[in-house]
Amino acid sequence: MRRDSYTCNHCGHVGTLGDLELDHVVPWSWGGTDSFDNLQALCRPCNRRKGDRFEG
């Protein structure tokens, strides 16, 4: 969260830990890992829209 300046990587919403979620860029179901480079901050609505897709 700190790396992404507590900002959603999709819509730019600036939030707090309660507003933001960690998301896997490459989803677990696609073989994504918990590596630093595969995680991003997303607000809850953007994370729900993204779901189990890779948008990269």
Secondary structure as GFF3:
##gff-version 3
##sequence-region A 1 56
A	DSSP	beta_strand	20	24	.	.	.	ID=ss1
A	DSSP	three_ten_helix	28	30	.	.	.	ID=ss2
A	DSSP	three_ten_helix	36	38	.	.	.	ID=ss3
A	DSSP	beta_strand	39	43	.	.	.	ID=ss4
A	DSSP	alpha_helix	44	50	.	.	.	ID=ss5
###
